[in-house]
Amino acid sequence: MSADLDLLKGFDLANATLMLWIFKKSSSNKDPNTPVFTGRWVDTSENLITPIKQAISVALNQVTEVLDYDIMAQNNEASALSIPKLETHADIIVQQAANETDNKKITKIEKIANADFYSIKLVHNNTVIHCVRKTDDSWKTKKSVGIISALFSDEGLELEVKPSFNISKNFDFFIVNDSVLIQSKQNFESLLSYKEAHIQDFSSMQADPAFAGVFSDMSHVINYVGNNKMQLRRASAIKQKGFYKNPAFIDSLRKNYQAFGLNISFDQNGKIVPTPDSCADIFQALLDYRVKSHFSQNIYNVQSTVLINIT
């Protein structure tokens, strides 16, 4: 268990100050790859604070394991992925919500409607924790179009005039100290613009002679990746692993691709010749995700790899 998870689990929720920060997300023409978060805080009543703290406690108690964040890593309901805060845009959230000043206080419903996410900010003994969650449709203006809201009261239904907003009992990620602990990888990557980062990664790979030089032609690879979130993520993982830069790796691929059942072909110059049908296997190979068991001699596709250092 990581030190940050220990800190979260040992945090004095009961005596912590709780503030609800609501964020809208936009982008800047000057730097389209860096999201712009506009945060404002809103007063919360004690009868709302209590169940929120209870939900946070339950959510944290469910996490028993911390795994290192990786582009292809996946967690389950009992684990969280950990990534340094500096490798994300999470610090923008922390900076925006640093102080509950009057000019950032929400006094009109328009400042809440259509919010993209919210953060439950907890403070106790100089420790600050952010519990972040993507908003659902109850926060969207369009959800009220074409419907009449009704409230059950005094054994009957009456018109519900005041808008309501759902606060989930689950959280997408926690910001604590210099780390981000992630429970919903999809929402984390969406809110902190990781797809945009993957797009930038793939764009830079296309311009990299070391990557482009592996192929006879890049057009089918570019079409295969397109704007698909999973393939962009896999391309970023290929860049991160960097096996395509290793001549010995590529030479071994040429010699062994048939034995490993890979649908890949090479031209007379030893370059990979992509086709619409072979791109999936090309990515599997460059990720080093086609492996052979030493014990059973079976060949497997895997979703991630963790290098084991044997001493």
Secondary structure, 3 states (H helix, E strand, C coil): CCHHHHHHHHCCCCCCEEEEEEEEEEECCCCCCCEEEEEEEECCCHHHHHHHHHHHHHHHHHCCEEEECCCCCCCCCCEEEEEEHHHCCHHHHHHHCCCCCHHHECCCHHHCCCCCEEEEEEEECCEEEEEEEECCHHHCHHHHCCCCCEEEECCEEEECCCCCCCCCCCCCEEEECCEEEECCHHHHHHHCCHHHHHHHHHHHHHCCHHHHCCECCCHHHHHHHCCCHHHHHHHHHHHHHCHHHCHHHHHHHHHHCCCCCCCCCECCCCCECCCCCCHHHHHHHHCCCEEECCCCCCEEECCCCCCCCCC
